[in-house]
Amino acid sequence: MKIKTQDFLDQVRAETFTSDQIEIKQADLKKDMTKLLAPGYQFLLSNLKENQISQFKLMLPFEVPATIELQAGIINLPFELVDKIALLTNSEDEVPVRLYLITTAENLNKSGMRIDEMATVTEFLAKPTEIEAKITTEINQKLVELQEAPAALE
């Protein structure tokens, strides 16, 4: 899947992308995340098949507020930083859309954010089971990191 940079920026600024949210409870952290994440993956898959920019968020039950988001974007910055995305890209370019795993928590690191590229949307659409397994492994790792993170960074 490719998109003209300006079209991406317009969708994000107008908030016409699709978004879903999964609330993770404390008890869920001990469960198989594959089943909990399945609705989010299905949401992304169905929307991305229609060339619709999409994301899903995991709302996490930690003392320090934290989220994990899977966003279909054009650069490794979250949708919230659309103005920076515009500065770092050429609006006339047509670029591949990629899936980025964005972990946000004040106690995660100094920036409070970590962004990892997971796959291109084309790869995700071609091999969803394989890419979902890769992303689930990364999400499990992020959950461990967040649970072990100190209450506040110095």
MIFI-299516 format. One record per residue: residue in one letter; x, y, z of N, C-alpha, C in turn. Coordinates in pm, whole numbers, plus 50000, padded with zeros to 5 digits. Layout:
BEGIN
AXYZXYZXYZ...
END
This chain:
BEGIN
M500864988250000500005000050000500905012350000K500615021149908501315033949901500295045149912I500785056649954499915068349965500725080849933K500085090449873500715103249851500845109949988T502005115350018502245121250149501195131650185Q500825140150092499825150550122498475144350159D498095133350092496835126550125496875121050268F498025115450305498195110450442498055121850543L498775132750518498735144250609497305149750621D496595150550509495215155550512494315146650597Q494455133350582493635124050660493915125250809V495195126250843495555127050985495095140351044R495315151150973494895164251024493375165051040A492635159150948491175159450954490615148451043E491515139951095491145128551179490115119751111T490325117350981489435108450907489985094250898F491095091550965491605077950973490715069951070T490765056851058489965048551148490795044951271S490115043851384490805041251510489945032251597D490605023151666489915014451760490775013551886Q490165009051993490845008652123490504995552192I491494989652256491304977552336491774980752477E490904978752573491274981152713491824968152772I493034968852821493674957352884493564958953035K493004948953099492874949053245494074941953307Q494294944153435495414937953505495404922753488A494244916553501494134902053488494484897353346D494274905953247494574902453108496064900653083L496884906953166498334906353145498884892253161K498134883753229498554869953249497994860653140K497154866053053496494858052950497294858252820D496874849552728497454849152595497044861752520M498004870152488497704882952422497184880852279T497494869452220497044866952082495534868452070K494794862552163493324863352159492844877552189L493494884352281493084897952316493334907852202L494384905352125494754914552017494034911551885A493444899651874492804895551748491814905751693P490924911651776489994921651721490714933851664G491794937951726492564949351675493214946351542Y493794934351531494394930451404493344929551294Q492184923751327491114922551228490624936351184F490524945651279490134959451249491124965551150L492414964251180493434969851091493384963350953L493314950150953493314942750828492174947050737S490974947750790489824951250707489914965650656N490404974850739490524988750695491674990750598L492794984250623493944985850534493684979550397K492884968950393492494963050264491734973250180E491064982550247490304993150178491145005850161N492465004650183493395016050172493045027450267Q492545023950385492165033850486493255034350594I493825046150617494805047750724494115044350856S494785036250940494145031051061495145029851175Q494565028251294495375025551413494505018251514F495165010851604494465006551725495365008551844K494725011751957495425015052080495105004752187L496115001352265495924993352385496025002852504M494965003552580494955011552701495385002252814L496455005752884497084996552979496795000353124P496744990053212496344992153351497494994953447F498415003553409499565006053494499385018753575E500105019453687500035031253774500435043853697V501515042753622501915053753534501185051553401P500365061153357499585059153235500475054953117A500015044853043500785039552931499845034752822T500305036052699499565030652586500545024152489I500015014652416500725008852302499785010452184E500315016352077499505018551957500155011851838L499335006551750499805001551622499195010751517Q500055018551452499595028451355500135025451216A499305027751116499715026950976500145040950935G501445043150925501945056450897502995056550787I503545068350761504525069650654505935072550706I506035075350835507315078450898507185074651045N508295072151110508245067251248507965078351350L506825084851331506305094651426504805092151440P504265094151560502825091851579501985102551509F500725099151485499795108351419499745121851490E499885121851623499795134151701500855144451660L501925139651599503015148551556502955151251406V501755152951355501535154551211502305166451154D502465177151229503215188651178504695185351158K505255177251248506645172851231506765163351112I505745154751095505745145850979505785154150851A504985164750848504945173550730506305179950704L506995183950809508315190250794509375180450741L509225167750778510245157850744509975150250615T508875153350548508505146150426508235155950312N508195150650192507855158450073506405155450039S505565165450040504115163450023503745157349888E504625158349789504315152949656504715138249640D505515133049731505995119249719504875109249744E504955097949675504105086549706504995076549779V504585072749898505455064749985504715052450036P505475041950073504825030250131504295033350270V503175027250303502605028550437503155016950519R503585020050641504215010150728503465009450861L503604998150927503014996651061504074999651165Y503745008951254504655012951362504015009651496L504795003451583504375000651719504905012051806I503985019451867504345031351944503985029052090T504995028652174504795026652317505025040052386T504075044052470504155057052536503925055352686A504865060352765504735060752911505845069752964E505515078053061506505087253117507735080153171N507545067953222508645060753285509325050853191L509025051553063509605042352966511065045652937N511335058252907512675063252879512625078452888K513715085152856513735099752872512715106952784S512465101652664511485108052575510045103952607G509885093052684508545088252715507895080752601M508685077552497508115071152380509145062052313R508655051152258509495042352176508685038652053I509305039651936508635036551810509445025951737D508765014951702509415004051630508645001151502E509355000351390508714996451265508504981351267M507274977051238506944962851241506944956451103A506394963451004506294958050868505694968650777T505774966150648505004974650557503564969450559V502634977950522501244973550513501114962650407T501874963850300501854953550194502234939950252E503274939450336503674926850401502574921750493F501974930850570500904927150663499714921150588L499334927350477498194922350400498514908850334A499774906750296500174894350230500334882750329K500844885750448501134875250548500634879650685P499324881550702498834887050829499184878450952T499074865350941499334856751057500784858151103E501704858151008503124859351040503454872951102I502924883551044503204897051095502524899151230E501304894051246500614895151376501424888251485A501994876651456502814869451555504034877851594K504664884051494505834892651521505434904451610I504314910851577503864922451654503464918351795T502774907051808502364902251941503584899552028T504624893751971505864891452046506434904752096E506444914852009506944928052048506064934352157I504754933052143503844938552244504084931852378N504244918652378504534911452503505804916752567Q506834919352486508094924752538507884938652596K507114946852527506834960452577506074959952709L505144950552720504384949252846505304945552961V506264936752936507234933053039508064945353078E508534952752979509334964753006508544974953087L507284976853052506454986553124506174982153268Q505984969153287505734964153422506974965253510E508144964253448509394964853523509944979053536A509364988453464509865002253465509675008353604P510635016553646510465023453774509265032953768A508735036353884507565045153890507845058653825A509095063253833509465076053770510925075453729L511235081653619512635082553575513305094353642E514565092553673515315103553736515835113053632
END
